[in-house]
Amino acid sequence: MAASGFTLSHRDASGRKFWIAQGQASRRIAEHFSRKLGGATVNNHWIPDGTKDAPADRFGPRARLVESLDAIVADKAVDRRRCVDAVEGKLFGLGSEDYVVGSHEFYYSYAQSRGLAPRLDLGHYHPAESVADKVSALLQFHPRLLRHTRRPVRWDSDHVVILNDEVRALFQEIARGDAGPGVRGAGLLRCQHQPPRRLCDRHARDPAGHPAWVARPDRAAETAGRGHERLALNEHAKAMPWGAVWDELCDRAGVPAGADWLKAVASHEKAVLAKRR
């Protein structure tokens, strides 16, 4: 039902009907997870619709996508406190190099107008774009964001997260804006190292609840117009001992510190996984 490269924005109404039903079912499944496990379940909507070459009609598919998404989220029987809907845009994809129906601009606007959460995937932007910079901009208008932390090798390619500059900058921006409660996320191992890094980068808040710009030396320098001092302090912060903070956190939690967790992985492979062959 997606051979044409289109799903929820398909020109054929029967094709759209099929994928609308899938989206509606996914919301019911998400609500079921929430009731069984407790807390809210994030249900992310992403579709591959687009074309490799310039289309003759860019308006039609996007208008149909709005109608399809509206049909999906219109089910009042699904508790939106349990099923948190998110929508995810993309710059381009394989087979949709020229035109992606669900672009970032489309989904940012749709999410804001329908009360959904935008999802930021580090692999879905131009390599020169800063996803971290989008956090402070979008949270001015959206109560929450969903992040997908990954390691894009050139582009949308690897879900095994490592600590690179893009990941570090994203978590740093979340911390500096005290936006943690409003930014839910998906990602793997290295994301767990970011809370200790944030502890090395905390700042106070003023009585109004806004970040206190003069609470940290680099912000004080910025406020005073001392750009060279801000640059030096930010470089110094990169060398702060967040690794020691992480190890201490692991020790207090009674779990392996450093790379000692690899011993547990090896033991699990030998005692459990090997027997599944």
GIPE-V233851 format. One record per backbone hydrogen bond with DSSP energy under -0.5 kcal/mol. CO is the residue of the C=O (numbers start at 1). NH is the residue of the N-H. E is the energy in kcal/mol with one decimal. If there is no record, write none. Layout:
CO | NH | E
CO | NH | E
This chain:
2 | 5 | -1.9
5 | 50 | -1.2
7 | 10 | -1.7
12 | 16 | -2.0
13 | 17 | -2.3
14 | 18 | -1.8
15 | 19 | -1.8
16 | 20 | -2.6
17 | 21 | -2.0
18 | 22 | -1.4
19 | 23 | -2.2
20 | 24 | -2.5
21 | 25 | -2.2
22 | 26 | -2.1
23 | 27 | -1.3
24 | 28 | -1.6
25 | 29 | -2.3
26 | 30 | -2.2
27 | 31 | -2.2
28 | 32 | -2.0
29 | 33 | -2.5
30 | 34 | -2.1
31 | 35 | -2.3
32 | 36 | -2.1
33 | 37 | -3.0
34 | 38 | -2.5
41 | 84 | -2.7
42 | 44 | -0.6
43 | 86 | -2.3
44 | 46 | -0.6
45 | 88 | -1.9
49 | 101 | -1.6
49 | 102 | -0.5
51 | 98 | -1.4
51 | 99 | -2.0
58 | 62 | -0.8
59 | 63 | -2.3
60 | 64 | -2.4
61 | 65 | -2.1
62 | 66 | -1.9
63 | 67 | -1.8
64 | 68 | -2.4
65 | 69 | -2.7
66 | 70 | -2.5
67 | 71 | -1.8
68 | 72 | -1.7
69 | 73 | -2.5
70 | 74 | -0.8
72 | 75 | -0.8
74 | 76 | -0.9
75 | 78 | -1.2
77 | 79 | -0.6
78 | 80 | -0.6
79 | 82 | -1.3
79 | 83 | -2.7
82 | 41 | -3.7
82 | 84 | -0.8
83 | 85 | -0.8
84 | 43 | -2.9
85 | 117 | -2.3
86 | 45 | -2.8
87 | 119 | -2.4
93 | 95 | -0.6
93 | 96 | -1.9
96 | 93 | -0.7
99 | 51 | -2.0
99 | 101 | -0.5
101 | 103 | -1.7
102 | 90 | -1.1
103 | 107 | -2.3
104 | 108 | -2.8
105 | 109 | -1.7
106 | 110 | -2.6
107 | 111 | -2.9
108 | 112 | -1.9
109 | 113 | -2.2
110 | 114 | -1.7
111 | 115 | -1.0
111 | 116 | -2.1
117 | 87 | -2.0
118 | 146 | -2.5
119 | 89 | -0.6
119 | 121 | -0.7
120 | 122 | -0.6
120 | 148 | -3.2
121 | 124 | -2.3
124 | 91 | -1.4
126 | 129 | -2.4
129 | 131 | -0.7
130 | 134 | -0.5
131 | 134 | -1.1
131 | 135 | -0.6
132 | 135 | -1.1
132 | 136 | -0.6
133 | 137 | -0.8
134 | 138 | -2.9
135 | 139 | -2.2
137 | 140 | -1.0
138 | 141 | -1.8
138 | 142 | -2.4
144 | 118 | -0.6
145 | 184 | -2.4
146 | 120 | -3.2
147 | 149 | -0.6
147 | 186 | -2.1
148 | 122 | -2.0
148 | 150 | -0.5
150 | 152 | -0.7
151 | 153 | -0.7
152 | 154 | -1.2
153 | 155 | -1.2
155 | 157 | -1.6
158 | 151 | -1.7
159 | 161 | -0.8
161 | 190 | -0.6
162 | 164 | -1.3
164 | 168 | -2.6
165 | 169 | -2.6
166 | 170 | -2.0
167 | 171 | -2.2
168 | 172 | -2.2
169 | 173 | -2.2
170 | 174 | -2.0
171 | 175 | -2.2
172 | 176 | -2.7
173 | 177 | -1.6
174 | 179 | -2.9
175 | 178 | -1.6
179 | 182 | -1.2
179 | 183 | -0.6
180 | 183 | -1.4
182 | 145 | -3.0
182 | 184 | -0.6
184 | 147 | -3.0
186 | 149 | -2.8
188 | 191 | -2.4
189 | 192 | -2.1
190 | 193 | -1.3
191 | 194 | -1.6
193 | 197 | -1.1
194 | 198 | -2.3
195 | 199 | -1.7
196 | 200 | -1.0
197 | 200 | -0.6
198 | 201 | -1.8
199 | 202 | -0.6
204 | 212 | -1.9
206 | 209 | -2.4
210 | 206 | -2.4
211 | 213 | -1.0
212 | 215 | -2.0
216 | 220 | -2.4
217 | 221 | -2.4
218 | 222 | -2.0
219 | 223 | -2.8
220 | 224 | -1.8
221 | 226 | -3.0
222 | 225 | -1.2
225 | 227 | -1.3
226 | 230 | -1.9
227 | 231 | -2.3
228 | 232 | -2.1
229 | 233 | -2.4
230 | 234 | -2.3
231 | 235 | -2.0
232 | 236 | -2.1
233 | 237 | -2.0
234 | 238 | -0.8
235 | 238 | -0.6
236 | 239 | -1.5
237 | 240 | -1.4
240 | 242 | -2.4
241 | 245 | -1.3
242 | 246 | -2.3
243 | 247 | -2.3
244 | 248 | -2.1
245 | 249 | -2.3
246 | 250 | -2.3
247 | 251 | -2.4
248 | 252 | -2.3
249 | 253 | -1.5
250 | 254 | -0.7
250 | 255 | -2.4
251 | 254 | -0.9
257 | 260 | -2.1
259 | 262 | -1.8
260 | 263 | -1.5
260 | 264 | -0.7
261 | 265 | -1.8
262 | 266 | -2.4
263 | 267 | -2.1
264 | 268 | -2.3
265 | 269 | -2.5
266 | 270 | -1.9
267 | 271 | -2.8
268 | 272 | -2.6
268 | 273 | -1.7
269 | 274 | -2.4
272 | 275 | -0.8
273 | 276 | -1.8
274 | 277 | -0.9
